[in-house]
Structures are given as structure tokens and as C-alpha cells.
Amino acid sequence: MDKRRVIYYSDELNDEFSRAEITPVTIDENYRYDRTGGFSGIVRFILYRIVATPLAFLYTKLVLHHRTENRKLLKPYRKTGYFMYGNHTSNYGDPLMPNMFAFPKDVYFVVHPNNVSMPVLGKINRYIGAMPLPGNIAAAKNFKACMEKQIESGNCVVIYPEAHIWPYYTKIRPFPDTSFAYPVKLDAPVFSFTNTYQKRRFFRKPKIVTYIDGPFFPDGSLSISVRKKALRDQVYETMCERAKKSDVEYIKYVKKEA
């Protein structure tokens, strides 16, 4: 549990408040994104479905006291691949909660290379859905091919467009439209999910209530650049409105004076 009470920030776009200190590996053309076939597929199934999914359920319910609203919006898309964009506010919850509300889909996460660089957990993450951002052009081709395969296979790809973790933050930080190029290119539906922090009776630590909204679709009548921005704006505005559901500030964020 994060015991910080006040965090001072200066840059909403680039400040990072995760306490993990990790030296990232280089994600080049030798990095293997697709681990669904052969022996790797067996390892993935064991780690993802037999080990990680039950543990994620227990952790989100018993530790995070997590609840999802509007999960019914996802039901018509059980056989369709889609993207989900959410606010990045929980070190341990963010890799777990989407697996719960997107179940029974396989969920893949676009992540920083840090997430696959840890000695033990990093190797596990490679099998349970982590898709690290590529470090060169050759790796980018493999990354895009893997993402396209997951959408075509009817899976869910999760993106945290804020990029940096701000634990328990109750607002939505501004984020660029860069990552919205993926659903635009693949003409895939998009959902937003907004994690809010709400009071629990008798406990200071809040519960997490996630609100799902969408689907949002790329507007094919617009140019690609405008299409990306329009999709980003829809998601951002929806998340900002949902964030108002938070009714407790477990960690207070204060902007430093210039």
C-alpha cells in the first residue's frame, strides 16, 4: 500500500511516480512478441489462465475492493477485437483489472520496456500479455504485426495513454493522440475505462470503481490525423467526466511553484 500523503509534481505529461527502479532491456528485432504458438503457447496458457487470472480476481476483489460499472457495453463485442484506454493510477491494479472486466477475452497491454525487464516478473509478463514499445524500426514491424493479430483474433489491447503512473490520482492528465493511430489504422472499436476512487465505510483506503464507456469508432470521413485527434478527444472528454465520480483524495497532488 502506498503510504505517501502528498506528492509534488511539475509536469503532468512526463512526471513519473512509480517507485520501481528498473534498467530497461532493449526491444529490438530479436524480441519475440508473439508467444501463442507451440510450447510458448502452453506456457502462456498455464501462466495466464491457470495462475494469473485467479490471482488477479482475488487481488482486485480482496485488496483493491474493485467494482466495474457498465461492463454490459462489452458484451456485443465478445467476438470482436477492440482497444481499451484507461487512466494510469495503480501500480498493481492496472495490469490486473482489465483482465477482469474484459474476461473471457485475452488481454494484451502496450507497456514500457521496464515491464519486461525485471529478472523474474519481467519474463512472466512476456507470456501474460505485455507488449513493450519497440526500440527500432525492425522491432516496430513485429510490434504492429502482433497487435494486428490480437485484434483480428478478437482479443483486447489495453493502452494507458497517460504513460506514467500517478498512484490514486483522481483526475485525468492530458495525453497525446499518438496511440490512437492503432485503432484508426485497424478500424477497430475503442472503449474507455476510468478508474475512480471512492470512500469505503470505516476504512481510509478507498475502493476502486471502474466506469466503462463506448464504443467509439474512428470517423472514416476524416483525414487520418484528424481522425486520431477526434477519437482521442472523445475518449479524453468521457474520462474527464467519469473522473468526477471520485469522492476521496487518498494521495494529494500539488503542483510545484515555478
C-alpha positions in Angstrom: 0.0 0.0 0.0 1.3 3.4 -0.9 1.8 5.4 2.3 2.6 8.8 0.7 0.1 11.5 1.5 1.3 14.4 -0.7 3.1 14.3 -4.0 4.5 17.4 -5.6 4.6 17.5 -9.4 5.8 19.9 -12.1 4.9 18.3 -15.4 1.6 16.4 -15.9 2.9 14.8 -19.2 6.2 13.5 -18.0 6.5 13.2 -14.2 6.6 9.5 -13.1 5.7 8.5 -9.5 6.2 4.7 -9.6 8.8 3.7 -7.1 10.2 0.9 -9.2 13.8 1.4 -10.2 14.4 -0.7 -13.3 17.0 -0.7 -16.1 15.0 -1.5 -19.3 16.2 -4.0 -21.8 16.5 -3.0 -25.5 13.5 -4.0 -27.5 15.0 -4.7 -30.9 14.2 -7.0 -33.9 15.2 -10.1 -31.8 12.4 -9.5 -29.3 9.7 -12.1 -29.7 6.2 -10.5 -29.3 4.0 -13.5 -30.3 4.1 -16.3 -27.7 0.9 -18.0 -28.5 2.1 -21.0 -30.5 3.8 -24.3 -29.7 5.5 -24.7 -26.3 5.3 -21.0 -25.7 1.5 -21.2 -26.1 1.3 -23.9 -23.4 3.4 -21.8 -21.0 1.3 -18.8 -21.7 -2.0 -20.7 -21.1 -0.7 -22.0 -17.7 0.7 -18.7 -16.5 -2.2 -16.6 -17.9 -5.3 -18.7 -17.3 -4.4 -21.1 -14.5 -2.1 -18.9 -12.4 -2.5 -15.2 -13.2 -6.3 -14.9 -13.8 -7.4 -16.4 -10.4 -4.8 -14.4 -8.5 -5.9 -11.2 -10.3 -9.5 -11.9 -9.3 -8.6 -12.4 -5.7 -6.4 -9.3 -5.6 -8.8 -7.0 -7.3 -11.7 -8.1 -5.0 -10.0 -8.6 -1.7 -7.2 -5.9 -1.8 -8.4 -3.2 -4.2 -12.2 -3.7 -3.5 -12.7 -3.2 -7.2 -16.1 -2.9 -8.9 -16.9 -2.4 -12.6 -19.8 -0.4 -13.9 -21.2 -0.7 -17.5 -19.4 -4.0 -18.3 -22.5 -4.8 -20.3 -21.3 -2.5 -23.0 -18.6 -5.0 -23.9 -20.9 -8.0 -24.4 -21.8 -7.3 -28.0 -18.1 -7.4 -28.8 -17.2 -10.7 -27.3 -16.0 -12.0 -30.6 -14.6 -8.7 -31.9 -11.2 -7.3 -31.1 -11.1 -3.9 -29.5 -8.9 -1.3 -27.8 -9.4 0.0 -24.3 -7.9 3.2 -23.0 -7.7 3.9 -19.2 -6.1 6.2 -16.6 -2.8 5.0 -15.2 -3.2 5.3 -11.4 -2.4 1.9 -9.8 0.9 0.1 -9.7 -0.6 -3.3 -9.2 -4.2 -2.8 -10.2 -3.6 -1.5 -13.7 -2.1 -4.8 -15.1 -4.9 -6.8 -13.4 -8.3 -5.0 -13.5 -8.7 -5.1 -17.4 -8.4 -8.9 -17.3 -11.4 -8.9 -15.0 -13.8 -6.7 -16.9 -12.7 -7.9 -20.4 -13.0 -11.6 -19.4 -13.2 -14.1 -21.1 -11.1 -12.3 -23.7 -7.3 -12.5 -23.7 -5.9 -9.1 -22.8 -2.7 -7.6 -24.1 -1.1 -4.4 -22.7 1.1 -1.9 -24.5 3.8 -1.2 -21.9 7.1 0.5 -21.3 10.1 -1.9 -21.7 10.6 -1.7 -17.9 7.7 -4.1 -17.6 9.6 -7.0 -19.3 13.0 -6.1 -17.8 12.6 -7.4 -14.3 14.5 -10.6 -13.5 11.6 -12.8 -12.8 8.3 -10.9 -13.2 9.5 -9.4 -16.4 9.9 -12.8 -18.0 6.4 -13.8 -16.8 5.0 -10.6 -18.2 6.2 -11.5 -21.6 3.9 -14.5 -21.6 0.8 -12.9 -20.0 0.2 -10.1 -22.4 2.9 -7.4 -22.1 3.7 -5.8 -25.5 6.7 -3.5 -24.9 7.1 -0.4 -27.1 9.7 -1.1 -29.8 13.2 0.4 -29.8 13.9 0.4 -33.5 12.1 0.2 -36.9 12.5 -3.6 -37.2 11.0 -4.2 -33.8 8.2 -1.8 -34.6 7.2 -4.0 -37.5 6.9 -7.0 -35.2 5.1 -4.9 -32.6 2.5 -3.8 -35.1 2.1 -7.3 -36.5 1.4 -8.7 -33.1 -1.1 -6.0 -32.3 -2.9 -6.6 -35.6 -3.0 -10.3 -34.9 -4.6 -9.8 -31.4 -7.3 -7.5 -32.8 -8.0 -9.9 -35.7 -8.2 -12.8 -33.2 -10.9 -11.0 -31.2 -8.7 -10.0 -28.2 -8.4 -6.8 -26.2 -5.5 -4.4 -26.4 -5.2 -2.1 -23.4 -3.3 1.2 -23.6 -2.7 3.7 -20.8 -2.2 6.9 -22.8 -1.0 9.0 -19.8 2.1 6.7 -19.9 3.2 7.5 -16.4 1.8 6.1 -13.2 0.3 8.6 -10.7 -1.0 6.4 -7.8 -4.5 7.2 -6.7 -4.7 10.4 -8.9 -8.4 11.4 -9.2 -8.2 13.5 -12.4 -7.3 12.8 -16.0 -4.0 14.1 -17.2 -3.7 15.4 -20.7 -2.4 12.9 -23.2 -1.4 13.0 -26.9 -3.3 11.3 -29.7 -0.3 9.2 -30.8 -1.6 5.8 -29.5 -4.9 6.3 -31.3 -3.2 5.6 -34.6 -3.6 1.9 -33.8 -7.4 1.7 -33.8 -7.5 4.2 -36.7 -5.2 2.0 -38.8 -7.1 -1.2 -37.9 -10.6 0.5 -37.9 -11.3 -1.1 -34.6 -13.8 -0.1 -31.9 -12.5 1.7 -28.8 -13.7 1.7 -25.2 -12.6 3.9 -22.3 -12.3 2.8 -18.7 -12.0 5.3 -15.9 -10.8 4.2 -12.5 -12.3 6.3 -9.8 -11.5 6.3 -6.1 -14.5 6.2 -3.7 -14.9 6.2 0.0 -15.2 3.0 2.0 -17.1 2.8 5.2 -14.7 2.5 8.2 -11.6 2.5 6.1 -9.3 5.3 4.9 -8.1 3.4 1.8 -10.6 3.9 -1.0 -12.2 1.3 -3.2 -11.8 1.4 -7.0 -14.8 1.7 -9.2 -14.2 1.5 -12.9 -16.6 3.0 -15.4 -16.6 1.6 -19.0 -17.8 3.8 -21.9 -18.1 3.4 -25.6 -17.7 2.1 -28.1 -16.1 4.9 -30.0 -15.3 4.4 -33.7 -12.8 6.1 -36.0 -14.6 8.5 -38.4 -13.6 7.3 -41.8 -14.7 10.6 -43.4 -11.9 12.5 -41.8 -8.2 12.5 -42.6 -6.0 10.1 -40.6 -4.5 12.9 -38.4 -7.9 14.5 -37.7 -9.4 11.0 -37.1 -6.8 10.3 -34.4 -7.4 13.6 -32.7 -11.2 13.2 -32.8 -11.0 9.7 -31.3 -8.6 10.9 -28.6 -10.9 13.9 -27.7 -13.9 11.6 -27.4 -12.1 9.3 -25.0 -10.4 12.1 -23.0 -13.7 14.1 -22.5 -15.5 11.0 -21.5 -12.8 10.0 -19.0 -12.7 13.5 -17.5 -16.5 13.4 -16.9 -16.3 10.0 -15.3 -13.4 11.1 -13.1 -15.8 13.4 -11.3 -17.2 10.2 -9.6 -14.1 10.1 -7.4 -15.1 11.3 -3.9 -11.9 10.9 -1.9 -8.3 12.0 -2.3 -6.1 9.3 -0.8 -2.9 11.0 -2.1 -3.0 14.7 -2.7 -1.1 16.0 -5.8 0.2 19.6 -5.6 1.8 21.4 -8.4 5.2 23.0 -7.6 5.5 26.7 -7.9 7.7 27.9 -10.8 
